[in-house]
Each structure stands twice: as C-alpha cells, then as structure tokens.
Amino acid sequence: MRLRPLALLLATAAAAGAEVRLAAPLGTLVTAEGSCPGGRVVEALVTVPADAPDEVGVGAWAGDQHGRWFGRAQALRLRPGRNQVRILLPADQPVAGPGGPWTAADAAEAARSGLFLWSLRPLTAPVTVDGLRALPLPAVAGACRLRNLSLVPRAACGERWTLETIPDPYPADPYDAEEFALDLVVTAPDGTQRRLPGFHRLPVALAEGGDREEARPAGAARFAVRWRPDHPGHHQLRLEARWRGQAPLTCPLPPIEVHGQASDRVVRIDPGDRRFLQDEGRFWWPLG
C-alpha cells in the first residue's frame, strides 16, 4: 500500500504500554523500545475505545539516523476493542517512504521502528498500545538458493566482467559477511585459482534534483562479483554462497573463453617513485 508522505505531520507518542491520544486528522507515531536491524515484524496489542469511528488505521514504520522513515499500512482498519497487530517489514521488498522504497541496506541501518495510527475524526478516549515490540523476521523454511543469475557470456583480457544474483533468503544485513557471503572461484588454464568476493549492490538511476543530483533505486537489491581477466584461454568458474547456520551452496558455472592478449591493466604504485602511479609500466595520472 502506498502511503502519503506524512513525515512532517506525525506527532510522536510515548513508548509501548502507553495511552495514545490520536492527533486526528494527523498521524501519531508510537515507538518500540530497542533496535532491530534488518527486516522485522512489528507487533502489539492495540485497544480502541468503544466509540471510535470505523476509519482508525494502523501501520508499521522504521527509521534511520538520517531522519528517513519507511512504512507499510495494514489494509484492515482497527475495530473497537482489542486488536492484535502484526505487520511485516521485509528487508528486500518495497516499503513506501518519502524518499522512495527502502532497500536491504536501509533495513540494516534502521535504528528505530514502531506503529503509526491515524483517524479522520477525533476520539474522545485514548488508544492503548501494549506489548509493542520489533522482532527479527522468522527464518523461512526451505533450501537456500541463488535467483536471477546473470553474467556476461564472454570475456576479454583487461576488461571488466560482471556477474549478478539475488540470494534467497536475502541477508538482513548485506554488509555482514558472517550473515551472507558470495565468492566467485576462477580456475585459470594453468590450474591456478583466484577467489573474488562478491558485494551488495543496489541499481540506481541518477536524476536532476535542482541544486543536486539524486540517486534513486532502479531495481531490486542484489549481489555482484567483478573480474578482470589478465590471460587468455579456457577458464572454469564456480560460485560459492554461504548463509549463517546453513551448509555452503556451490554452483558450477559455464566455462568462459577469455580472448585477447595477456594484459595486466591494474594501476599500481610506481616502484621507482612511490609518489606516482603506473599502468603496465607507463606513468598514470588520474583525472577526476
């Protein structure tokens, strides 16, 4: 459900276990105690007064230290009496917010969360919120897998080659290598091996924002591996994925035939004068 940008209209209420007077027609935030990085479940027991109108709504929100927040509204309105509320904020699924949908990285950095309540008409009595808490998403049963695998089918010496995939389940904190790690193992024609670590990547589109350039999400979060081959020939590839507490997943990939002349196009410190850089023995000066 798409939410209106209410960030400037929300009045912050007390923590869990409080009586909350709704600032109708504005929204009212109720903050859960403690932090829960990554995807989460926000749950509470919400008691609505008997004379409340039918349009009392509820949703879950999460916010980070930069003041950005994201939220998801519950489709069903609250009834007069006791309502058990349980709303999921997954780390890798769209959740509306003034700055666009959040990502797994946003979920990992979210330091606060809770409920937001609203009503179009004032209530004569307060709403009571008990047992408000944010919990990690429960583990999904089933085998771990890698989805939407895409790779460049050809490679050339000295040129960048890229592979991308979406781990399932997606890690709540994509920057924690203990939670999830992806490696590409490349076996060269001479039998030597290289292990290239993967990294979390969010596709973005750049847009003119008046006095600044804005980067907005342009696709699902994923993991990528980049490789720059330096010798031609037949290369064997395999992916290795590791989730916390799970057996490693190994995926053999189709072999790649690397074309072109041997090339070591990597900028390095000049061994003759460490103040400068060189590219294959030639002086290299960065422009930027």
N, C-alpha and C positions, 0 to 999 in steps of 0.2 A: 504494500500500500504506500502511495506517495504522500509525504507529509508536507504541509505548508512550513516555510522557514520561520519557526516560532522563537528562535533563539533570543530575540530582543523582547519577547512578550512573556517569557516564563518567569514566574516568581518562585524562588527556591523555598521549599518547605523543610520541616525538620526531618531528622533521620527516622529509620524504621521504628515502629511501635508508637507513632505519634498520631494525634488527631490533626487532620489536614483540612483547612478551610479552603475550598476552591475559589480562586480569584476569577470567577466567571465574568466575561466570556474568555478570559485568558487561560493559558495552560499553567499547571503547577507541577514543579519538579519535586520528587521525593528521592533522596539519595541513599543508596545502600552503603552499609559500613564495609570497610576493607576493599581490597583491589582484586581483580581477577583478569589477568592479561589473556588475550586471545578471545575466541568465540565463547559465548556464555549463555547461561539460562538465568533469566531474572524472574524470581517468583516471590509471591507474597499473598497474604490473606487480606482482602480489601472489603471492609464493611461499609455499605452505602446506607444512608438514612432512609427511613420508610417513605418519606415524602419527596424523595429525589425524582427529578424528571427522567424520562427514558433515555435521554441522549448523553448520559455520563460515559465518557470514553476513557480508555487506558492504553498505554503503550510502554515499551521499554526503550531506554536510551543508554548510550555510552559516550563518554567524552575524554579528550586527552588534555595534556598540559598546555596545549596551544590554544585552547578555547574552542576547538572544533567539537561538534557533537553529531551523533547519528542516532536515528531512532526507527522503530517499527511499531505501528499501531495495531492493536488487536481488533479484528473485524467485528467481534461481538461486543455490544455495549454492556456495561455493568448493571446488574439488577439490584433493586433494593434488598438489603440483607447481606449475607456473607458470600463473597466471591473468591474462589481460589484462582489466582492468576499465575500463569506460567508462559513466558514468551521467550522464544529463542532468538539470539543474535549470532548467527553463524559467522565464522571468520572469513569465509570465501564466497558468501552470497550477498547480493545487493541489499543494502540497508540505506534508506533515504537520509539525506542530511543537506544542510545549506551549501556545503562545499562539494556535493556530488556523492556518489555511492562510496562506501568505505571499502578498504581492501584488507587482506590478511595482515599487512604491516600496520595499518591503522588499528586493527583489533588488538594487535600485540602491544601497542603503545597506549591503549585506552586505560586510563588510571581510575576513572570513576564510572559508575553506572547506577541505574535505578529505574523508577517508574515515572511517567508523566500522566497526569489526569486532567480532564477538561469537562466542562459543561457549558451549554449555551445559556443556561439560566442559573442565577444564584441559588445555592442550597441553604436552607435555614439552619441545618446542623452540619457538623464536620464529617468528613470521611475518615475512617480509621484504617491505618495500614499497619499490619502486624507481620512479623517474621520476614521482612524484606531482606533478600539476600541475592547475590550474584554468584553462580556456581559455574565451574567449567562444563563445557558440553560433554555429555556422556560419550564414551568410546563407541564407535559404530562397529557392529559385528560384521564379520566378513573379511576376506583377504585384502591386504594392501595391494594397490596396483598403480600403474602409471598410465594416465589417459592423454589423449590428444597429442601423441608423439609426432613431432615434425622435425625434419632435418634437411639440410642441403644435400642433394643426391650426388654432388660432385665436389671435388676439392682441387686446389692448385697451390703449389709451393708459394709461401709468403703471403697468402690471402686468408682472411678470417673465414672460418667455417662455424656454423651455429646449429645447435640442437635445442629444442624446447619441449617440455612436457609438463603435465599437471599432475602432481601426486594426489592420490586419493586413499586415505583422508589427507586433506591439506593441513600442514602443521599450523597450530595456533600461533606459534611464534616462528616465522620463517627465517629469522636470523639466528636461531638456536640450533647449532649443528648437532647437539645431543638429541634434539627432538626429531629432526629430519636432516639427512644429508644425501646428496646425489653426486656421484662421481662418474666420469667417463674414462674408461681404461683403453688406451690406444696401443696396439702392438704393431711396431714398425716392421718393414720387410726383413730387417736383420735380427728380429726377435726381441729387441729392447722394448720396454713398456714405459708409458707415461700415464700418470693419473692426474686428471684435470678436474678440479672441484666445480660443482655447479653453484648457482646463486639465484636468489629470489629476484624476480623481475616483474614489473608492472608496466604493460604498454601504456604510453601516454600520448596525447595529442597536444601540441602547443597552440595556444590561442592568444590573440592580442587582447590584453586586459586594460587598455588605456595607457596608464603610466608604467605598466609592467607586462611581462609575458607570463601567462598562466599555463601550467601543465595539468591537464585533466585526464583521469583514467579513460583509456580507449580499448579496454579488453580485460579479460579475466587474468588474475594473478597466476604466475607460473614459475617454473624453474628453468634456467637456461645453462648451457655449457658452451664455451667458445674455445676453438682450437685453431692454431695457425701452423699447418704442417711445414716442415723445413726440408723434407726429402721426398722425391717421387717414389711411386711404387704401390704395391698392394698392402693396405693397412686393415687390420682386424679391429673391430670396435665392440665394446660391451658397456652397458650401463649397470651401475650398482647403486641401489637405493636402500637406505636404512631408516626405519622408523623406530622411535624409542619403544623398547619392550617387544619388538617384533623380529622375526627372522629376516635377514637381509634378502632383498629381491635382486636377482641377476637377470639381465635381459640382453642376450646377444643381438647385435645389430648387423645389417647387411654390410659386407666389407666395402671399403672406399678405395678407389684407384686414384691416387694423387698424381697430377700431371705437372709438367713444367720442370725447370732446372732447380737444383738444390738452392735454397735461399734461407738465410738466417736474418730476416728483416726485423730485428728487435733492437730498439735503441738502448745503448748501454753507455756506462761511464767510460770516457776515453782513458785507457790505461797509461798513456803518456802524459796526460794533464787532467787530473780529476776535476778540474773546474768546468770541463766541457763534456759534451756527449758525442757519440759517433754511431753511424748506421753502416754496418758492414765495412768498417774501416774508414768511412768518409765522415768528415765533420758534419754535425747535425745541429741546426739552430731552430728551436721551437718558436712558432709564431702563434699568438693567441691573445 
